Amino acid sequence: MNDDNRRIAKNTIYLYSRMIVMMLVTLYTSRIILEKLGVDDYGIYQAVGGIVGFLSFINGVLSTGTSRFLTFELGTGNMEKLKRTFSTLLTSHIILALFIVFLAETGGTWFIYNKMVIPPDRMSAAVYAFHLSIFAAFLSLTQVPYSAIIIAREKMNIYAYTSVFEVVAKLGICYLIGVGDFDRLMVYATMIFIVQMSLLLFYRFYCSRKFAEAKYQISLDKRILKPILSFSSWSMVAGISSTLSSQGILILLNMFFLPAVVSARAISLQVNNAAYQLVTNFRTAVNPQIVKLYAINDYQGSKKLLLQSTKYSYYLMLFMSLPMYFLADPLLYIWLGDNVPEYTTIFLQIAIVQSLFQVFDVSFYTALYAKGQLKENALISPMLNLLAFPVVYLLFENGFSPVALSWAYLIVYVLAGLLIKPLLIVKIVDYKWNEILSVFIRCFWVTVSAAIPSFFMNKLLDSSTVKGFVSELLLLVVIVVISIYTVGLDEIMRKKYRILSGLK
């Protein structure tokens, strides 16, 4: 195993350890928070936070650009340019953070009072939570370059430790919000803000002590800023559409339905996102190597790593998705008890299927990201999200169920993952269709070989009892693992696995 692969493996272990702790604690704290706040206050917090999330889509856009350029400069080894790049990026983030605060405080407050469905007696708490969310968004934006340099430096252990601290702190918040005779929503928003501030201070202290390039000097180098703005401007279009499909949808639901429906959507996405962390962590470990290989002109090595990692990303998501899909009802009951809002199960099941196609969308995007050419993607891919949003609005206007939005966005991700991203990487990064189709075909047969026996297993077993649930869960996991090993891996990979496992 060469040094790069060893580093990927080590970072993946750090990130998976982080994921396991975060998943367990996050799912548990979500249940406690839902109980302590109640369905309505939980939905209100998600909705007002959605406004800030919508306005701070620039955060995600700049995060992508920041990570790419810092990683690229590390790959080339030009340390002086890396220092100037970091300072320029941080200055630009501060300027944009101030701009977002202005937009949120002017337009967001009006939107809460005039457009959102919030009980009158909860309006003051909602506005308070909104203002704290704005300040948190400001801090989050100015934090991006520090987080990006940690990932670019592949210090995933620090990334893992701080994430574990965050979820453990939120676990403590669950029990503190019930102390004293205070408004629980306001106390919760305040404590979440304190946790975010603590993380910000730690990141800045650590980076400034460990990395020479992270010692900030006021700088706005136009030669560096120009390609970053060009890269980020095209990402911004994609960022708007992505925000519409996540935070914007929560706002749209709140315009037509009660806060309980917003809670159902938020809970389903939280469960699905916990599972998707398997893919996110794997890609976080692999992507810096893909970019660095491209930076030193090893295009074939970059391509090979991306295609292999795409298959494994899909297998990881399937490993989590299949049991969750068939056991959605009992899992939600175990997690939330009798507090499961209506529509949560169907929201979750459709989101799980959507995530399988999202794997291809996100993985293939890395090829465009490594090359730094996002124009075509920004002109084509986001149009699907932008078109889906008004379609969902019209469906709601005409009395359709809130589940209509899930079906609409499932179609979006199918088209993005199977058609649009493949077309773009073939045209722009010189990938071959037969290379991409081989990934699709392998993933398709793994899915079929796992889904068919899982379907009949689900019909035969009664998961409403503890024994039936545990039995079905274990059998579903075994089915997926066997399908991945026998159908998903080629003979070379199976041989490597047998050697690593000590099998002859």
GIPE-V613228 format. One line per field, one symbol per residue. phi: phi as a letter, one per 20 degrees, with the letter a starting at -180 (. if undefined). psi: psi as a letter, one per 30 degrees, with the letter a starting at -180 (. if undefined). A space follows every 10 residues. Layout:
phi: ???
psi: ???
This chain:
phi: .fffffffff fffgfffgff ffffffffff ffffffenff ffffffffff fffffdgggf ffffffffff ffffffneff ffffffffff ffffffffff gffffeffff fffdceecgg fdffffffff ffffffffff ffegffffff ffflefffgf ffffgfffff fffgeefeen edffffffff fffffffffg ffgfffffee cffeefcgbb fffefgffff ffffffffff ffffedffff ffgffdcfgf ffffffffff ffffffggfg fffffeggff fffffemeff ffffffffff ffffffffge ffffffdgff fffffdmeef fgnfffgfff fffgffffgf gffffgffff fnddgfffed gfgfffffff ffgfffgenf fffgffffff fgfffffecf fggffffedm fdfffffffg fffffffffe fffffffffe eeefefffff ffgfffffff fffffedeef ffffffffff ened
psi: kleeeeeeee eeeeeeeeee eeeeeeeeee eeeeeeelee eeeeeeeefe eeeefgfeee eeeeeeeeee eeeeefgjee eeeeeeeeee eeeeeeeeee eeeefeeeee eefffkjkke fgeeeeeeee eeeeeeeeee effeeeeeee eefhifeeee eeeeeeeeef eeeeffffkl iljeeeeeee eeeeeeeeee eeeeeeefef kefgjkkjki jeeeeeeeee efeefeeeee eeeefdeeee eeefffllfe eeeeeeeeee eeeeeffeee eeeeeeeeee eeeeeggiee eeeeeeeefe eeeeeeeeee eeeeefgeee eeeeefbggj lkfeeeeeee eeeeeeffee eeefeeeeee fgjgeeeffe efeeeeeeef eeeeeeeggl lffeeeeefe eeeeeeefee eeeefeeegh lkeeeeeeee eeeeeeeefe eeeeeeeeee kjgfleeeee eeeeeeeeee eeeeeeeekl eeeeeeeeee fgk.
